Amino acid sequence: MTAAAEQTRTLTYAEAVREALAQAMTADERVFLLGEDVGTYGGAFGVTGDLVHRFGEERIRDTPISELGIVGAAVGAALAGMRPVVEIQFSDFTAQAMDQIVNQAAKIHFMLGGAATVPMVLRAPTGSGTGAAAQHSQSLEAWFAHVPGLKVVMPATPADAKTLLLAAIDDPNPVIVLEHKLLYKQSGPVPEAATPARLGEAAVRRTGADLTIVATGVMVSRALEAAEQLAADGIDVSVIDPRTLKPLDAQPIVDDVIRTGRALLVQEAPKTAGFMAEIAATIGESPAFGHLRAPIARLCGLDVPIPYAPQLERAAVPQAGDIVRAATDLVRRW
Amino acid sequence: MDLIGDAGPAREALLTMWTIRRFEEAVDDLFARGLMHGTMHLSIGQEAVPVGACLALSEGDYITSTHRGHGHCIARGARLDEMMAELLAKETGYCRGRGGSMHIADVATGNLGANGIVAGGVPIAAGAGLAVRMRGGQEVVVSFFGDGAVNEGAWHEGVNLAAIWDLPVVFVCENNHYGMSMSVSRAFRVKQLSERATAYGIPGVTVDGNDPQAVHDAVADAVARARAGEGPTLVEATTYRWKGHSKSDKNLYRTREEIEQWRERDPIARFEQRVANTLGEQEIQACRNEARERVRAAIRAANAAPDASADSLTEAVYAK
């Protein structure tokens, strides 16, 4: 790592995203933003902030409420040589735009035998915890990870929010970046330099002897919180954050499970056919299988829509205490 | 551009219409004989629309196309051998066998792609127009779609974005009277689809889509507006598809008489009559022969090419 890349300051996750956008737009005039209320309003979650004053209304482009049209326009602009970054106000609204995401953006490079590319980014606030209920709180990453042609990114820290977004903008493919709403106000060290991360590189957040926890999005910080409590109880766990679900960097997970012999997979999304089922299968198909001392365990959101009432909402998705209990059970029982 | 009285454009229009007709007749034949795979959507009877519209475009301009897109592709100048190779599942096809009839694109001629999703190309055209605008370019985008597309959300969202941002896009509706089996009289209340333009604050015009000159004039006006920064136009070209929607269509929803009436308004036969004095019978016959020969040569070249290979199947899922 160069000295420049090591220069960090404390920024919030939202500020880190904004800094990545600003640096990418400064470096490359083809990069522009479009989405609902990204201009003077500053973005539904304040992410775009003052960018319109720095880059103007042409490049920080407010759109009508037309999710399909917005994504379609990004596909067309990308085909015609631009580098659009779309903000979809809540990831739930990608359902409105699914044709353009799945049938157009993801397929065009392949359908055309490689003759054209769609270098676009779709950013979407995702997840529960804000009391916004069923249509504004979903975790839909498995939808996108299932589609060949899309890349899927879930940054869990401010630093990753910046460097993974820079990587997504650099990438010649359509990339979905799912930013967790509860993380926007969290602070952490963020590199000053506009150095992109590499898509397809997991982060080992913590290394322990007894259990491998794999977690995505906001569950990474909950898993780390749980790990502290578990350590106090004498249980030593690893926490691995894949960071990009597609391409997936499975090797650190497999290596860690070989060492610990146990895996607890934590996601906010409902359990059935969720992304952690893919991780479970990946471990099961790998040499780690022979080292397992316990069945692979999943701790996921319930198979329910996200409810409104705060106590119900908390009950619908894993909390740090749930991770502690599941981990303790797994280690004590096996 | 005078397609009737001016020998050069007249010849080009006639040759291109015949080329589209012969290409699609050949495709129909190859499919019927079991030599072509999959499905395809033929535009026989509609040739005047792509030919009239594309003659209004310049190098560097873009088009988006539809699942009935052979005509657009040919009119924009695509290579017939690569098109035929694609349909015959060859490695030398435009998409190396990944796209087929519904997904042919020719980036070299600004063709951003046929589309298997009705209205899918409409917001993409708006986006290409946005890219042109942001680069300060002079290019124009023509978005082709059928009457079936105008009731999809993608159409409304794409047209509205182009309208509010004054994008250089010309929306060309090929109203061939049926969205698969759904007739235009059952699918919307307006008399003419061009009326829809009013709702978006842009000009709308309906022309005889079996007359390449009428299509050309309307699209050329719209292209001029677009290049001048005055925004999009909706051009509705009324025409008819002689063949079924796709290969599985039994034509249960329309009568032989109706089809026969439209065949009598064959855009190519009518155009030949109108350019008889300009080109002369010999030149007209030469266009017919040349179109036939071009298509035969394309089939020969495609047949001689290697089959698309599965060895590299997973390679072009992601761009490097």
Interface residues (C-beta under 8 A of the other chain):
Chain A: F32 E58 R59 T63 P64 S66 L68 G69 I70 V71 G72 A73 A74 V75 G76 A77 A78 L79 A80 G81 M82 P84 D99 Q100 N103 Q104 I108 H109 F110 M111 L112 G113 G114 A115 A116 T117 P119 P148 G149 K151 P172 N173
Chain B: Y62 T64 G93 Y94 C95 R96 G97 R98 G99 H103 A105 V107 L112 G113 N115 G116 I117 G120 V122 P123 I124 A125 A126 G127 A128 G129 L130 A131 V132 M134 R135 V141 G153 A154 H156 E157 G158 N160 L161 I164 E315 A316 V317 Y318 A319 K320
